[in-house]
Amino acid sequence: MATYAATSPYYVTPVTQFYLDPMVNRAIPKESDDIVFVINNTYQYRPDLLAYDLYNSGALWWVFYQRNPNTLVAPPLDFKIDTRIYVPKLDTLKAVLGF
C-alpha cells in the first residue's frame, strides 16, 4: 500500500490495495494571525511558486485551496491577479499537518 508524506493533500485519504479512495480534505483552520494576501502578477496561476516562497515547498500549493474553499475552487485557473486569499503561517501548518 502507498503512504503519503505529511505534507500531501492525500495523507489522510484511505488507500486500498488497488486504488486511492475519494480524497478526504485536510482542514486548515482559520487563525486570527492568518495573512491576507492579494495575488500579484508573479503568482498568477502559480500557487506552487507562492507556496515555495512562503513555505520552502511548492508541494504545499493545495493549502491555499483548503484554507480558501469559497474563493479558490479550480486550481490553478482561479489563482488570478487581485484575488484576496488567507494564507496560514508556517508554524500553523507545521502544527496542523505534523511536519
Secondary structure as UniProt FT lines:
FT   TURN            6..7
FT   TURN            9..12
FT   TURN            32..33
FT   STRAND          35..38
FT   HELIX           41..43
FT   TURN            44..45
FT   HELIX           47..55
FT   HELIX           58..61
FT   HELIX           62..67
FT   TURN            69..71
FT   TURN            75..78
FT   TURN            81..82
FT   STRAND          84..87
FT   HELIX           90..93
FT   HELIX           94..98
//
